[in-house]
Amino acid sequence: MKIEDILNLTEGTLTNTPQVQAVEAATVYYSKVEHGDLFFSSSQEEIDKAVENGAYAIIYDDDSIERKDDEIAWIKVSDIQLAAFKLIRYVIIKKEAKFFLLNEHELSFLKMILLHKGNIAFIAHDWRKAFEQILNSDDALFVGTDKALMKLIKPDIKRLAKDVDGYPVFDTLFRTTFKVGGYVYQEKELIPFHLDYLLRVIAFCEAEDLPYSVDRIKYTKHFMPVFIDGQLKSTQPGKSDKVAIFTDNIEDIVEAREYIKRSNTWVKGIVLTPPKTKVPGIDRPHWFESKEEVREILKSTLFNYAFIYNADKSILNTIKEEYSLF
């Protein structure tokens, strides 16, 4: 690509008069720089190493960067990340690649039911990794969950269709029977209010010719019910009226509590959260700061359903490992 084209794409300013006129490839990692490459960075140390490796052009956004080789092109931009993705937009137009923005639940179900993940690229949250994924791969279908990042890639980013085939037949809080594609799937390990996410993903797989299997459905990391006995050990459903439900989001807790109110008014539910976590509809959830406090709450409190929310996964994993929940 010519230096002139790079300037137009990134809306950058050439801060010297270089001898080089074009580059061979681009990267955001100095360790990957090869002779003739374009390098994005505002780290003096990284830039120096990239130049040593043979970079022909540098894109940066820090006025303090020292130019140590005036034979190569030095391009100043207002925002290095934005400039990188302006180049990416050009690349994806040439590739005719498709990009979709998914929410976390949709992504979980997509990864779950896909039979071959090699047909699709899952975009990393780190913009540098995403840049390399898109620029240096032959993939034609990309999905990601970082809204800001995905909109940098394509301002008119697509979402999964909501008007799709499929509907529920019967459900409880922890099992769902549903019909899709002419088949009825009986009592799957699926939360009723997760069905919409699954149906969107199935429709997406059908539209993009991605092989999948609904038989792979199981509880997701977003809402994981574990039946427990009085000693907090896992047991089989039906052998206990106590369930510890591990969640990674408040929305599912709210949905589940509404479901319980509609269908099982006799069920007592409690919510455990880190201190000062706000849960709509609950004035005082049970706050905890350690796994010991979680254990004490579960042992000393009367409940049928205990929703345990914690952004700190180390506490959640410790509990699961200790009581052999998986």
N, C-alpha and C positions, 0 to 999 in steps of 0.2 A: 504494500500500500504506500502511496506517495505521501510525503510529509504534508503537502498541501491539502490532501484529502483528510488527513488526521486533524489538521487545524479546523477544517470546516465541520467535521463531525463533532468534535469536542468543544468547539467554540473557544479554543485556546489561543494564546499569543506566543509567537515564536520570539524568544528573548535573545537570540543570537543569529549569526549568519553561518549555518552549518555547511559542511562539504557534502554530507550525505543527503540524498534526495528521497529515499524510500526505506521501508522496513520490511522484514520477511514475516515476522509473527509478533505476538504480544503476550505479555505475562505480568502478573502482580507479585511473583516470587523471584527474587534475585537468583536463587539457586537454579532456576529453570531457564535463566537467560542464556541464549545462544547467540553466536555472531550474527549481527544484523537485526536483532529484536528491538521492539518497543517495550519500555518498562514503565510501569505506574508505581510511584512511591513519593512520599515526602520525608523519608528518612535518609539523612545524609550518609549514614553507614551503609544502608542497603543500596543506595544509588551508586556509591563508590564501588561496591562489589559488582553491581550490575555492569558498570562501565568496564571494569576489569574483565568481565566475562564476555564483553563484546557488544554491549548494547549500542544501538545506532540512534536511539531517541529516548528521551526521558520526559514523562509527564508528571508534573508536581504542582502543589498548591501552596507551598510555604516559601515566603519571600527570603527566608534566611538560608535557603539551600545554596551551596557554593558550587558554581560550575567549574569543574576541573579539566574539562576536555571540550574545547570549542569547535572541534571538528564534527561532533555529533549534534543532533537537534535537541534543544531544550525548550519544552512547551509548558507555559504557565497557564493553569486553569483556575477557576474559582473554587471548584470542589472536585477533588480527585475521584471520589466514588461516583459522582454524577457523570463525570467525564468518561470513566470506565464503562458505564452502562449506556452512554450514548454510542460508544463504539459497539457494544453488544447489540444494541437495537439494529445497527447496520448489518451485523453478522447474521442475526436471526431472520432478517428479511431475505438475505441471500440463501439461507438454509431452508426457508419456508417451514420453520419449526412451530409447534403449537405449545402454548403455555396456559396452565390453569392454576388458579388460586383456590386452595382447599382450606377448610377449617381443620382443626386437629382431629376431630372425630372422623371426618371423611378420610383423612390420611390414614388413620389407624385401620379403618375397614378396608381401604384400598390395599394396604400392605398385607392385610390378613387374607384376603380372598384371591389375590393374584397368584397365578401358578408360575409365571415367569417374570421376574422383576427386571430382566434385562431389556424388556421392551419399552421401558419408561425410565426417566431420570428424575430422582428426587433432589430438588435443589436445596443446598445447604443454607443455613441461616447466616453464616459468615459471608459477607459480600465478596471477599477475595476468592473463597472456595467456589462460590456460585459463578464468578467470572470465569474461572478456569474450567468449570464443568461445561459451561455453555460454549465457550470459545474453542476449546480443544477436544470436543467430542463430536461424534457423528449422530448423536441422538436427535430424534425429530419430535419427541413428546416429553414435555417437562411439567412437573407439578411442584408446588411449594406452598408453605403456610404463612410465610412472613409477608404480610400485606404491603408494608412499605417497600421492601426489597422487590417484590413481584411487580409493583407498580413502576419501579425504576426500569425494570426490564421491558414491560409493556404497559403504558398508561391505561389502555383499555383492556386490561387483563380479564380473561374469561373465568366464570364460576361454573360449578356443576349445575345442570338443569334441575329445577325443582318439580316441574310437572312431569313425573315419570311413572312408569308402570309399577304396580304392586300395592298391596293393602294388607292390614292386619286381619286375622281371622279370630284369634283368641289370645289373651295375654294375662300374665300375672306380673308382679314387679320384676321377677327374675327370669321369666321364660316367655317367649313370644312365638306364636304360630302365625305364619303369614303366607301369602300367595304372591308369586312373581314369575313372569315368563311361563305361565300355564302350570306351574308346579306349586304344591303346598308343602311348606317346610314346617315340620311339627316340633313344637316346644324347643326351639333353639335357645342357647345361652345368650340371649339378647334382651336388653332392657327395652321396654315398649317405646320409650321416647328416643331411642337410638335407631329405630327402624327407618325413619326418613333419611338419615345419613347413609345407611346401608343401601337403600333403594336408589339413591342418587349415584352411589359408587357403582352399583350394578349396571345402571343405565350408561354410565361413563365407559365402563369396560366394554359393553355391547357396542357403543358408538365408535370406539377406537380399536375394536377387534383385539382386545386384550383377553387372553384366556384366564378364566377364573373359576372358582368353586365355592358355592354358597355353603357346602358341607364343612368348610373350614371355620365357620362362624363360632366364636366363643366370646366370653366377656373381654372387654378391652381394659387397658390400664386406667381409663377415665372413670370406670365404675366397676369395681371388683368385689362382689359379695362373697363372704366366707362364713359359713355356718360354724358356730362355735359352741362348746359346752361350758359348764360352770367354771372349768379350769382354764378357759380361754384357748382350748385346743380345738383344732379344726375337726369337724365331724360331717357326716353325710346329711344332705337336706332331708328333712322329715324326722330326724332324730333330735332336733333341737329347735326351739322357737326363738333363738337368738342368732342374729346375723351381724357381723362386722363388715361394713361396706367401706372400702377404701376408695377415695375419690381424689382426683387432681384438679377439680374445678367446682366452683360454687353452684354453677347453673344446674348441674345434674342433681345436686342435693335439693335444690328448690323444686325441680321437676318431680323428684321422687317423693318428696313430702306432700306435694299436691296430689300425686297419684294415690298415696296411702290414704289421704283424707277422703278421696272419692270412692275408694274400693274397700278399705279395711279400717273403719273408724275405731276399732278396738285395739289396733296396733299402737304401741308406744314407741316413738322414735326419739333418739337423742342425737345431738350433733357435737362433735369434738373438733376444735380448731386451735391453731396457734393463737396466742393472746391478741386481742383487738381486731381479730378477723370479723368482718361484717357479713352476716348471712341474712338476707331478706326474710322477714317474718319471724325471726328469732331475736328476742331482746338479749338473752344471756345464754349463749352456747357454753358448753364445757370447754374451758381453755386449758391447754397443756403446753408444757415447754420441754418435756422429755418423754422417753418411752415408759419410764416408771410411772409417770403421771397418767399416761394413757391406760396402762395396765390397772392402776388403782381405780380409775373412773369406771372401767368396764366391769371390774369385780364388785364395786360397791353401789352401782346405780342400776335401778330397775329399768329394763328396756327390752324391746324385741329387735328393733333395728338401730344400730349405732353407725352413723355416718362419720367417718374419720377423714378429715381434710387436712392436708399438710403440704405446704410448698417445699419443705425440707425433706427430700426423698430419703435421706439417710435414716431418719426416724422410722418412716414407713417401711423401708426395707429391713431394718433391724427387727421390727415386730413380725414381719412376714417370715423371715428366716428363723427366728426363735421359736415360733409356734408351727413351723412346717406347713405354712399355708399354701405352698406350691410344691 
